[in-house]
Amino acid sequence: MSCDMKTIILVRVTCTLLLTSAPAYSTGFKQRGVYLTVSSYEGPRRLPGHFEVNWYGVDVDHLNRTFAALLLEAPNSHNWKNAQLYPVKQSTGRVTTHVKFPKNSTQLAMTGNCLDYWAVLLEVDDVSGDNNAAVVDSSCFRGHPRWMQENCCHFYNLKVDEMFIPGTHDSAMYGLKRDWPVGDFIFTQDQTIAHQLAFGIRSLDLRVGFTDGAFWIFHNKFKAQVSLETVLRQVRTFVETTGEVVILDFHRFTLGFNRHVDPVEERHRTLVQLIMDTLTGAVGHRQLFNSTLEDLLGGCGARSRWRRPTVFIMYNYDYMGPNSEFLCPGVIQNWANAQDLEYLVEYLEKNACKKFPGTLSSAQAELTAKFPSQMDTIRQLAEIVNFNVTNLFREHFWNCTNIVTNDYFLGSGTVELAIEANKYRGKLKGGLGRCEHGLQRGLSTNRLRLETAFAKR
């Protein structure tokens, strides 16, 4: 290949570290692909946040003539020629580019349109000798604000506990101020709740404490820079705009919930009332938990009758007070408490698909920082994990896991994988392929009954 194609030496190439087994895809499941992520960590001398081009499933016979690229417009037969080309040397891998992820507004992500960044796989014709190349795979970087609505016809028959749901770990632990003390060891995200939802996250992991007369987000004993009410308002705005189903996992109650010194029952009553008041009309009744996605959305497509948003409150406390009928059992988090990738993978191989009746389960796909005994920051750990666990779930657990959570989620391909996996789950469950036939049902009897009950409240 000649130098006019501007082949460059890679700044950094990362391939799978542990996941070397052959892909176990189902018939029809996409076997080769390329996608963009955002780096979580790039070393002590370079700020994170550059685009990464990730690929998988490249045929070993094509490695010597396949290249990855990042384009700033939709790929065609010519516009790749001025791009930096990265030689693909392994079937699965990634490269970090020099292109910085822009601080897109939530409004741009909420359009669901391509955001002018494309990941591309090119295959060079080494027979003709004229350096011609064909685009064999591509995808754009985009938000997924309505992926349940847009793909309902593929997996209308799935219940929430049967879906692959992308989530974030310690979802509201993002910094609003720079250079916060110990921030490298307590912040787990760098996108607001609104931005997470716009990019496709549908399960939020919340740890709540009470101090200074208000409820705040906590990470263990550390108070975040975000109040719970701020989180709830972002959720409400999103679901009122999109009608998507969102899971709020109130997983832990920290400061202010010590039963030996605090009025715990009264505090839970106050907390539940805050949730209900802030999410007025958006919280799904506990009886809806076993409904299919079609029932929750009121049908699929433009003729959907039910436009009332549904937020499920998963509450990890045995609360029996007012509004308890709107609380579902807390999510069971399958957590490895691992400090290295090898142990995390071993744990997920045994527990990624472990489920419990009557509630949701979450595969916690992240490493746990042990400060000060372990000096790796959460960003460093996320950079190690996200690429590898995305491949792990694509190859082995796409058809059985429920919620999957990540730190610094833009570094993983979990959202796109979940959408693709849910399409095949719907088909495997006996879906009728309504997208092809344009078929659609109205409200189920159960949904009509509950709608009538809500109208009388």
Sequence and secondary structure as in RCSB ss.txt:
>XXXX:A:sequence
MSCDMKTIILVRVTCTLLLTSAPAYSTGFKQRGVYLTVSSYEGPRRLPGHFEVNWYGVDVDHLNRTFAALLLEAP
NSHNWKNAQLYPVKQSTGRVTTHVKFPKNSTQLAMTGNCLDYWAVLLEVDDVSGDNNAAVVDSSCFRGHPRWMQE
NCCHFYNLKVDEMFIPGTHDSAMYGLKRDWPVGDFIFTQDQTIAHQLAFGIRSLDLRVGFTDGAFWIFHNKFKAQ
VSLETVLRQVRTFVETTGEVVILDFHRFTLGFNRHVDPVEERHRTLVQLIMDTLTGAVGHRQLFNSTLEDLLGGC
GARSRWRRPTVFIMYNYDYMGPNSEFLCPGVIQNWANAQDLEYLVEYLEKNACKKFPGTLSSAQAELTAKFPSQM
DTIRQLAEIVNFNVTNLFREHFWNCTNIVTNDYFLGSGTVELAIEANKYRGKLKGGLGRCEHGLQRGLSTNRLRL
ETAFAKR
>XXXX:A:secstr
  GGG B   S EEE SS  S     TTS  SEEEEEE S   TTS S EEEEEEE   GGGGGGEEEEEESS  
 SSGGGGS EEE  SSSEEEEEEEE     HHHHHT  EEEEEEEEEEE TTTSS  EEEEEEEEEE  TTHHHH
THHHHTT BGGGS EEEESSTT B SSSS TTHHHH  BSS HHHHHHTT  EEEEEEEEETTEEEEEETTEEEE
EEHHHHHHHHHHHHHHH  EEEEEEEEE TT  TTTS HHHHHHHHHHHHHHHTTTTB  GGGGG BHHHHHTSS
STT      EEEEEE S   STTGGGEEE  EEE    SSHHHHHHHHHHHTT   TTS EEEE S    TTT  
  HHHHHHHHHHHHHHHIIIIITTT  EEEESSGGGS HHHHHHHHHHHHHHHTT   HHHHT      HHHHHH
HHHHHT 
